[in-house]
């Protein structure tokens, strides 16, 4: 293993939120709860479990309060996506451990996503942060299209850093950089990671890679080599973007854990247990998920009889 890679990596599981919200058929509440429990039992300590959003826009998340109620006491941080102060109030009242607020790094995508300018979105976060501070609930700031926008193309690095600064000044406990439509490449990723660390030091940030163009794992390796140690992943490779037709899912948790295990990088996650959860979801949905290690299983270095020279 190269000395440039970290010895330990944090994975934030986003499948129960980002993954489930992009599945068309409604997943029963109890199945969602059992999935969160299974992933927690696999050693995952941070998880986006649901969103408090309009049921008309994202019907999969209509049972957000019930999912939170059914996942108490698991010893994990249960993060919840909230777009407005009203939804933040609901999430806090339901017992969310952490709130995630979001906007886009490009004006065009922010308008398409939430019908606001970036400055309007940032101003609207003040009330959410005030509510969170009053209840001592941490808030994470997430930034879509951090590595490129399908409408505007390249997003200036300085703009991403300025939005990061606004999140931090508002009181965000961390920032998530999303490659929403899979436009990132290792050079872009390295540049952003190093620029963020140069400006803000060792403050908490996570990288959220979608695999639209098959480069997500390469981007993760580049990010680790540049000093990043926290990543969003989704079991089974679930996820996508509601505003992007045919968008690919996130990096599969089991694929990342499988690779890091082989590289001797600690995650604290039980790979076979995550594979079981991914296969169970695939079976319940009735179609194939994009994760690869769930198909092949962990690497087995045991010599197999019948192979090699006679």
HELIX and SHEET records of a PDB file:
HELIX    1   1 UNK A   15  UNK A   19  3                                   5    
HELIX    2   2 UNK A   20  UNK A   22  5                                   3    
HELIX    3   3 UNK A   29  UNK A   41  1                                  13    
HELIX    4   4 UNK A   59  UNK A   61  5                                   3    
HELIX    5   5 UNK A   64  UNK A   70  1                                   7    
HELIX    6   6 UNK A   85  UNK A   93  1                                   9    
HELIX    7   7 UNK A  107  UNK A  114  1                                   8    
HELIX    8   8 UNK A  118  UNK A  135  1                                  18    
HELIX    9   9 UNK A  157  UNK A  170  1                                  14    
HELIX   10  10 UNK A  186  UNK A  200  1                                  15    
HELIX   11  11 UNK A  216  UNK A  226  1                                  11    
HELIX   12  12 UNK A  235  UNK A  237  5                                   3    
HELIX   13  13 UNK A  253  UNK A  263  1                                  11    
HELIX   14  14 UNK A  271  UNK A  285  1                                  15    
HELIX   15  15 UNK A  293  UNK A  296  1                                   4    
SHEET    1   A 9 UNK A  10  UNK A  13  0                                        
SHEET    2   A 9 UNK A  46  UNK A  52  1                                        
SHEET    3   A 9 UNK A  77  UNK A  82  1                                        
SHEET    4   A 9 UNK A  98  UNK A 104  1                                        
SHEET    5   A 9 UNK A 138  UNK A 144  1                                        
SHEET    6   A 9 UNK A 174  UNK A 179  1                                        
SHEET    7   A 9 UNK A 205  UNK A 209  1                                        
SHEET    8   A 9 UNK A 230  UNK A 233  1                                        
SHEET    9   A 9 UNK A  10  UNK A  13  1                                        
END                                                                             
